[in-house]
Amino acid sequence: GLSQYSSDPHTEWDLSAYSTREQLLEAVRNLRYKGGNTFTGLALTHVLEQNLKPDAGARLEAEKLVILLTDGKSQDDANLAAQTLKNLGIEIFAIGVKNADEAELRQVASEPLELTVYNVLDFPLLGSLVGKLTRVLCTRIKERSHKETTDTPVNTGPQLSPTDLKISAVTSKSMHLAWSPPLRPPKKYRVVYYPSKGGTPKEVVLEGAESSLQLSNLTSHTEYLVAVIPVYDSAAGDGLRGVTSTLPLSSPRSLRVSELSHNSLRLSWEAAQGATHYLVLCSAAPDGAED
């Protein structure tokens, strides 16, 4: 399976899309590069929620591996998202190109880092990694398959997934989120929110006993996407999603002019809620206009 990401992760194809090597190579040849920002944490969350699901071709009995390829430093918290995957038994290999942050790669990747972290100076040099990476991946799968550990499936349904997301008390700067918890309370919730037209995703981590959150310091008159993701010790439930727009900033009203003289006038208006300052612009009327 393969997903590309910038500020908006996109699944190119699922694990179940192709069944032969030739089909897969043809899909790679037809792939179009997606430029943009580097929200690695959002991308890892997308992989967990969208790509590692049974209906996307993930088999419960199979080992789960994620190979992250990045050419820059993440603009959001990649470490927290990576830790969620690793806690679920998903192994992460991190490959950096050009401007990738080596320290971040080492944070994101699974242990042992000498086998899971790679960094090259430019894209053509990725070819030099193929042989070693192939051997390491195959060896790791064999090792993990022979361990007597239970698989950590990514589950769905009311048992592990919250329901009924309600967004209320929306203002120009804030909104309130509330949801119905799953039958089995999670260990934690990850609440991710970001502007739908591109912007830095932000994240809040709550204890599993919580079922509401006040989001503050938002941008006015902006559509926000919200996701509430339950996290367990051995599984992750489906994330709840919602979308809503903050209100525009209030405007001053009822502008009045009084106390006119040959070189002055007084202005008065009804205050705009929440305003701390006003900017007053004044210019002479154009020739011919009413004074």
C-alpha positions, 0 to 999 in steps of 0.5 A: 500500500502507498500513501503520499502526504503534504498537509493532506494525506492521500491514499494512492493505493491500498494493500489489497489493490494489486496482487502481482509484482508487475501491477505494483511496478506499473502503479509506481511508474504512473505515480505523480509526485505530490509537493507541499508541506511536511505534516508527518504526524498527520500522515502516520495517523492517516496510515493507522486510520485508513491504510491498516484496516481490514477493509483496506487489505490489512490481514490481522495475522500479518506483521505490520510495517510502515516505511516512512520516506521524507525529505524534510522536517515535520511541521507537526508532532511526528513523534507522538503519532509514531509512538501510537503506531509502535505501541500497537505493534507496528514497526516503522522504518524511517528513510530521509532524503536531502533535508530530512532531520536525522534526530526526528528520523531516529525518534520516529523509527522503531528499535534497533535504529541501526536497522530502521533508520537510513539517510541519503543526500539525494533521491537517486541515492535511494537506489543504493539502499534497496538491497540492504533494506529488502534483506532487513525487512524480510529478516524482520518479518520472519523474526517477528512472525516466529515470536509467540506474540499476539497480533494487535489488530486495529479494531472497529465498532462500538466496542472500541470506537467513540460515537456521536461527535457534537460540536457546539458553542462555536465562536470566532476563536473557540468551539466545544467538542463532546462525544459518547465514549466507546463501551470499553474506555480507551487509555487516551484520546488524541484530538487532532484539528486543523484548517481544511484549506491547509494549515498546521495541524494541532493535537491535544492528548486527553485521558481516556476518562474524558469525553469533551474538550474546549478548543481555543485560540482558533482562527476566525471565519475558518473551516476546521477539520476535527478528529477524535482518535481513541488509543488502547494498549493493544488496539486503536478504535475508529476515529470520529470526524467532524467539520465546522467553521468558526464565526467571523469577527464581529464588526462595529455597527451604527456609525454616527457623525456629529460635532461637525466644524470646519476642520473636525468631526466626532465619530461614534459607533456600537462596540464590536464584541471582543475588539481591543483596538480600532483602526479609523481611516479617513480621507477626503471625498473625491471631487464632485461627491457630497461633502 
